[in-house]
């Protein structure tokens, strides 16, 4: 029996969450974003079980090739696009759909003889990261439409602040994007996770923005049961956490009042209690930035982290009357302890925590 940390991945919750997302944007096509090893949940396993999505999206060519080599035949979008003729050739060979977001990629598509692919043309409507200016849309669309390497042209943008429901930023971005897509005779994608779940205009993008093709949503973190909104958990949104990150109690001992705990003795105990040592640390993805007081769930009760996180272990205050035994399972986040609640204790966001889980030992996948 392993005593290390593990991620328990529940595929039934994954399918439940997809159903919730579909209901938020009925009639839309779904591009499931599974970059960063499916946000730490196992890219290939997730893709094998999300058989009813319309496409997958990853960041880079090697991720996409890994999916194809494991038998994933669905369309795969390359969110970062391709950087040279070799990568564009791979996109043609394997049937990937690259995003074009800069002049170098545009010129590559115009001059290549590698073959034709579907292209997602990205516009920067206020994120100020990747994409062309909306003001240049007519010229760039004309150039790509004329390029022999462009089999079918589709348009997209990315929302920077859709998790802030009271902000005016998203409405500003949507107005800019409408100037690009109004009347466009093709598919369009604007809805990331918070955009899809928080902004009705995104779910109704085809009607609101006036394009004639399919409306594609791009869910990411919500697929895994995690809320994109800072004041809500996934459970609040009707989602189920896919990942249960857990470890085992490997030691229990008396801790007298005044004892210092862990490296540099940064925590001093103020009363007699029982100290527990749990087999998880920053080597497993339980970040060293977690501070004393971070909740850990064991035997149905929350106990606080005390002292610094080590590479393979953390210490918790089990309480003076604790009856926990070595081998008991402790939940670091998951059921009854949402990752959204744990993340602020490390000045982190939930995305960062689930993406950071390391595969030191085999994670377990269950229905």
C-alpha positions as CSV (number, residue, x, y, z in Angstrom):
1,X,0.0,0.0,0.0
2,X,1.4,3.3,-1.1
3,X,1.9,6.0,1.6
4,X,2.6,8.8,-0.8
5,X,0.4,11.6,-2.1
6,X,-1.9,10.7,-5.0
7,X,-4.5,12.4,-7.2
8,X,-7.7,10.4,-7.4
9,X,-9.3,11.3,-10.8
10,X,-13.0,10.6,-11.1
11,X,-14.2,10.3,-14.6
12,X,-17.9,10.3,-13.8
13,X,-17.5,13.8,-12.4
14,X,-15.7,14.9,-15.6
15,X,-18.7,13.9,-17.7
16,X,-21.1,15.5,-15.3
17,X,-19.3,18.8,-15.6
18,X,-19.4,18.7,-19.3
19,X,-23.2,18.3,-19.2
20,X,-23.4,21.4,-16.9
21,X,-21.3,23.4,-19.3
22,X,-23.3,22.3,-22.3
23,X,-26.5,23.5,-20.6
24,X,-24.9,26.9,-20.1
25,X,-24.4,27.3,-23.8
26,X,-27.0,25.1,-25.6
27,X,-26.3,24.5,-29.3
28,X,-22.7,25.5,-29.0
29,X,-19.8,23.3,-30.1
30,X,-17.4,22.4,-27.4
31,X,-13.6,22.7,-27.7
32,X,-12.3,21.0,-24.5
33,X,-9.1,22.7,-23.3
34,X,-6.8,20.0,-22.0
35,X,-3.4,21.7,-22.1
36,X,-1.0,21.5,-19.1
37,X,-1.7,17.8,-18.8
38,X,-5.4,18.5,-18.6
39,X,-4.8,21.0,-15.8
40,X,-2.9,18.3,-13.9
41,X,-5.6,15.6,-14.4
42,X,-3.9,13.5,-17.1
43,X,-4.3,14.7,-20.7
44,X,-4.6,11.3,-22.4
45,X,-7.0,9.8,-19.9
46,X,-9.2,12.9,-20.0
47,X,-9.3,12.9,-23.8
48,X,-10.1,9.2,-23.9
49,X,-13.2,9.7,-21.8
50,X,-14.5,13.0,-23.2
51,X,-15.6,11.2,-26.3
52,X,-18.5,13.5,-27.1
53,X,-16.8,16.9,-27.3
54,X,-16.3,18.5,-30.8
55,X,-12.6,19.2,-30.5
56,X,-9.7,19.4,-28.0
57,X,-7.3,22.3,-27.5
58,X,-3.7,22.1,-26.3
59,X,-1.0,24.7,-26.2
60,X,1.8,23.1,-28.3
61,X,2.5,20.6,-31.1
62,X,4.1,17.9,-28.9
63,X,1.0,17.7,-26.7
64,X,-1.2,17.2,-29.8
65,X,1.1,14.5,-31.3
66,X,1.0,12.6,-28.0
67,X,-2.8,12.6,-28.2
68,X,-2.7,11.4,-31.8
69,X,-0.2,8.6,-31.0
70,X,-2.6,7.4,-28.3
71,X,-5.4,7.1,-30.8
72,X,-7.3,10.4,-30.2
73,X,-8.9,11.2,-33.6
74,X,-10.9,14.3,-32.7
75,X,-9.9,17.7,-34.1
76,X,-7.1,19.3,-32.0
77,X,-6.5,23.0,-31.9
78,X,-3.0,24.4,-31.3
79,X,-3.7,27.5,-29.1
80,X,-0.1,28.8,-29.4
81,X,0.0,28.0,-33.1
82,X,3.1,26.8,-34.9
83,X,6.6,28.5,-35.0
84,X,8.1,27.1,-38.2
85,X,7.7,25.1,-41.3
86,X,8.4,21.8,-39.4
87,X,5.6,22.4,-37.0
88,X,3.2,23.5,-39.7
89,X,4.1,20.3,-41.6
90,X,3.3,18.3,-38.5
91,X,-0.1,20.1,-38.3
92,X,-0.8,19.1,-41.9
93,X,0.3,15.5,-41.3
94,X,-1.6,15.0,-38.1
95,X,-4.7,17.1,-39.0
96,X,-4.2,19.8,-36.3
97,X,-5.8,23.2,-36.4
98,X,-3.3,25.9,-35.6
99,X,-4.1,29.4,-34.2
100,X,-2.6,32.2,-36.2
101,X,-1.9,35.2,-33.9
102,X,1.1,37.1,-35.3
103,X,2.5,38.3,-38.6
104,X,5.2,35.6,-38.7
105,X,2.6,32.9,-38.5
106,X,0.5,34.7,-41.1
107,X,3.5,34.8,-43.5
108,X,4.3,31.1,-42.9
109,X,0.8,30.1,-43.9
110,X,0.9,32.3,-46.9
111,X,4.2,30.8,-48.2
112,X,4.2,27.2,-47.1
113,X,3.8,24.3,-49.6
114,X,3.2,21.8,-46.8
115,X,-0.5,21.5,-47.4
116,X,-3.8,22.8,-46.1
117,X,-5.2,23.0,-42.6
118,X,-8.1,24.7,-40.8
119,X,-7.0,28.0,-39.3
120,X,-8.2,29.8,-36.2
121,X,-7.4,33.5,-36.6
122,X,-7.0,35.2,-33.2
123,X,-7.7,38.8,-32.4
124,X,-6.5,40.7,-29.4
125,X,-9.5,42.6,-28.1
126,X,-7.9,43.7,-24.8
127,X,-6.0,40.8,-23.3
128,X,-2.7,42.3,-24.8
129,X,-1.2,38.9,-25.2
130,X,-1.7,37.0,-28.5
131,X,-3.6,38.2,-31.5
132,X,-4.0,40.8,-34.2
133,X,-5.6,44.2,-33.8
134,X,-9.3,44.3,-34.7
135,X,-8.6,47.3,-36.9
136,X,-6.5,45.0,-39.2
137,X,-9.2,42.3,-39.5
138,X,-10.3,42.9,-43.1
139,X,-6.8,42.8,-44.5
140,X,-5.7,39.7,-42.5
141,X,-8.9,37.8,-43.2
142,X,-8.5,38.6,-46.9
143,X,-4.9,37.3,-46.9
144,X,-5.7,34.1,-45.1
145,X,-8.7,33.4,-47.1
146,X,-6.6,33.6,-50.2
147,X,-3.8,31.4,-48.8
148,X,-3.8,27.9,-50.3
149,X,-2.7,26.5,-46.9
150,X,-5.9,27.7,-45.3
151,X,-8.6,25.1,-45.8
152,X,-11.2,26.8,-43.6
153,X,-10.9,30.0,-41.6
154,X,-12.4,30.5,-38.1
155,X,-12.1,33.4,-35.7
156,X,-11.4,33.7,-32.0
157,X,-10.5,36.0,-29.2
158,X,-9.7,35.5,-25.5
159,X,-11.4,37.3,-22.6
160,X,-9.1,38.7,-19.9
161,X,-11.5,39.5,-17.1
162,X,-14.6,37.4,-17.5
163,X,-14.2,36.1,-14.0
164,X,-15.0,39.6,-12.8
165,X,-18.7,39.8,-13.4
166,X,-19.0,43.5,-12.4
167,X,-16.1,44.7,-14.6
168,X,-16.7,46.6,-17.8
169,X,-13.7,45.0,-19.5
170,X,-15.5,42.0,-20.9
171,X,-18.3,44.2,-22.5
172,X,-15.5,46.3,-24.0
173,X,-13.8,43.3,-25.5
174,X,-17.1,41.9,-26.8
175,X,-17.8,45.2,-28.5
176,X,-14.4,45.2,-30.2
177,X,-14.8,41.6,-31.3
178,X,-18.3,42.2,-32.8
179,X,-16.7,44.7,-35.2
180,X,-14.6,41.8,-36.5
181,X,-17.1,38.9,-36.7
182,X,-20.3,40.7,-37.7
183,X,-21.4,39.1,-40.9
184,X,-18.5,36.6,-40.9
185,X,-19.5,33.4,-42.7
186,X,-17.7,30.9,-40.5
187,X,-17.2,29.6,-37.0
188,X,-16.3,31.8,-34.1
189,X,-15.0,31.2,-30.5
190,X,-15.1,33.7,-27.7
191,X,-16.2,31.7,-24.7
192,X,-13.6,30.6,-22.3
193,X,-14.8,29.0,-19.0
194,X,-15.8,32.2,-17.1
195,X,-17.2,33.7,-20.3
196,X,-19.4,30.7,-20.9
197,X,-20.6,30.4,-17.4
198,X,-20.9,34.1,-16.5
199,X,-21.8,36.1,-19.6
200,X,-25.1,35.4,-21.5
201,X,-23.8,37.2,-24.6
202,X,-21.1,34.6,-25.0
203,X,-23.6,31.7,-24.9
204,X,-25.7,33.5,-27.5
205,X,-22.7,34.8,-29.5
206,X,-24.0,33.9,-32.9
207,X,-27.1,35.9,-32.4
208,X,-25.5,38.7,-30.5
209,X,-22.5,39.2,-32.8
210,X,-24.0,38.4,-36.2
211,X,-21.7,35.7,-37.5
212,X,-23.1,32.8,-39.6
213,X,-21.1,29.8,-38.5
214,X,-21.0,27.7,-35.3
215,X,-20.4,29.2,-31.9
216,X,-17.6,27.4,-30.2
217,X,-17.0,27.5,-26.4
218,X,-13.7,26.6,-24.9
219,X,-14.2,25.2,-21.4
220,X,-11.1,24.5,-19.3
221,X,-11.1,24.6,-15.5
222,X,-14.8,24.0,-15.2
223,X,-14.4,20.6,-16.8
224,X,-12.5,19.6,-13.8
225,X,-15.1,20.9,-11.3
226,X,-13.3,24.1,-10.4
227,X,-14.9,27.5,-10.4
228,X,-13.3,30.3,-12.4
229,X,-15.0,32.9,-10.2
230,X,-13.2,34.0,-7.0
231,X,-16.3,34.1,-4.8
232,X,-17.7,30.7,-5.8
233,X,-16.7,27.1,-5.7
234,X,-17.4,24.6,-8.4
235,X,-20.0,23.0,-6.2
236,X,-21.8,26.4,-6.1
237,X,-22.0,26.2,-9.9
238,X,-23.4,22.6,-9.9
239,X,-20.0,21.1,-10.8
240,X,-18.2,18.1,-9.1
241,X,-14.5,18.1,-8.3
242,X,-12.7,15.6,-10.6
243,X,-9.5,15.6,-8.5
244,X,-9.2,14.3,-5.0
245,X,-5.6,15.1,-3.9
246,X,-4.8,13.1,-0.9
247,X,-2.0,11.5,1.2
248,X,-1.6,9.4,4.3
249,X,-0.9,10.1,7.9
250,X,2.6,8.5,8.4
251,X,3.3,9.6,12.0
252,X,1.7,10.9,15.1
253,X,3.4,12.2,18.2
254,X,2.9,14.3,21.3
255,X,3.8,18.0,20.7
256,X,4.4,19.9,24.0
257,X,3.6,23.6,24.4
258,X,6.4,25.8,23.2
259,X,7.8,23.3,20.7
260,X,9.0,24.6,17.3
261,X,7.9,22.7,14.2
262,X,9.7,22.1,10.9
263,X,12.5,23.9,9.1
264,X,13.7,27.0,10.8
265,X,11.1,26.5,13.5
266,X,8.8,29.1,11.9
267,X,5.9,27.7,13.9
268,X,5.8,27.6,17.7
269,X,3.1,25.5,19.4
270,X,1.2,27.3,22.1
271,X,-0.3,24.3,23.9
272,X,0.0,20.6,24.3
273,X,-1.4,18.7,21.3
274,X,-0.9,15.8,18.9
275,X,1.2,16.4,15.8
276,X,0.5,14.5,12.6
277,X,2.9,14.1,9.7
278,X,1.3,13.6,6.3
279,X,3.1,12.2,3.2
280,X,2.7,15.1,0.8
281,X,5.0,18.1,0.1
282,X,6.2,20.4,-2.6
283,X,7.7,17.5,-4.4
284,X,4.2,16.3,-5.0
285,X,2.8,19.7,-6.0
286,X,1.7,20.8,-2.5
287,X,3.4,24.1,-2.7
288,X,5.8,25.5,-0.1
289,X,3.8,28.7,-0.2
290,X,1.1,27.2,2.0
291,X,1.2,28.8,5.4
292,X,0.3,27.7,8.9
293,X,-3.4,27.4,9.2
294,X,-4.1,25.9,5.8
295,X,-6.9,23.4,6.3
296,X,-6.4,19.7,5.7
297,X,-9.3,17.2,6.0
298,X,-8.7,14.0,8.0
299,X,-11.4,11.7,9.4
300,X,-14.1,14.2,8.7
301,X,-12.6,17.2,10.4
302,X,-10.4,20.1,9.4
303,X,-7.0,20.4,11.0
304,X,-4.4,23.2,10.4
305,X,-1.1,22.9,8.6
306,X,1.7,24.0,11.0
307,X,5.2,24.9,10.0
308,X,6.9,24.9,6.6
309,X,6.0,22.5,3.9
310,X,8.8,20.0,3.2
311,X,9.6,18.2,0.0
312,X,7.7,15.0,1.0
313,X,5.9,15.9,4.2
314,X,3.7,18.4,6.0
315,X,2.9,18.7,9.7
316,X,-0.6,19.3,11.0
317,X,-2.1,19.9,14.5
318,X,-4.4,17.0,15.0
319,X,-5.6,18.4,18.4
320,X,-5.0,17.2,21.9
321,X,-7.6,14.4,21.9
322,X,-6.9,13.1,18.4
323,X,-7.5,9.4,17.8
324,X,-6.2,9.3,14.2
325,X,-4.0,6.4,13.3
326,X,-1.1,5.9,11.0
327,X,-2.4,5.1,7.5
328,X,-5.4,7.3,7.7
329,X,-6.1,9.2,4.5
330,X,-5.9,13.1,4.6
331,X,-7.6,15.2,1.9
332,X,-5.5,18.1,0.7
333,X,-8.3,19.3,-1.6
334,X,-11.3,17.6,-3.2
335,X,-14.6,16.5,-1.7
336,X,-15.6,18.5,1.4
337,X,-12.4,20.7,1.0
338,X,-12.7,22.6,-2.3
339,X,-9.4,23.6,-4.0
340,X,-11.0,27.1,-4.3
341,X,-10.9,27.4,-0.5
342,X,-7.4,26.0,-0.1
343,X,-5.7,28.2,-2.8
344,X,-5.8,31.5,-1.0
345,X,-3.7,30.0,1.8
346,X,-0.8,29.9,-0.7
347,X,-1.7,33.2,-2.4
348,X,-2.5,31.0,-5.4
349,X,-5.4,30.4,-7.7
350,X,-7.0,27.0,-8.1
351,X,-5.6,26.6,-11.6
352,X,-2.1,26.8,-10.2
353,X,-2.6,24.1,-7.6
354,X,-4.2,21.4,-9.8
355,X,-1.8,22.1,-12.7
356,X,1.1,21.7,-10.2
357,X,0.3,18.1,-9.0
358,X,3.3,15.9,-9.8
359,X,3.2,12.3,-10.9
360,X,5.7,10.9,-8.4
361,X,3.5,7.9,-7.9
362,X,0.7,6.6,-10.1
363,X,-2.5,8.5,-9.7
364,X,-5.7,6.4,-9.6
365,X,-8.5,6.8,-12.2
366,X,-12.0,5.7,-11.2
367,X,-15.3,5.8,-13.0
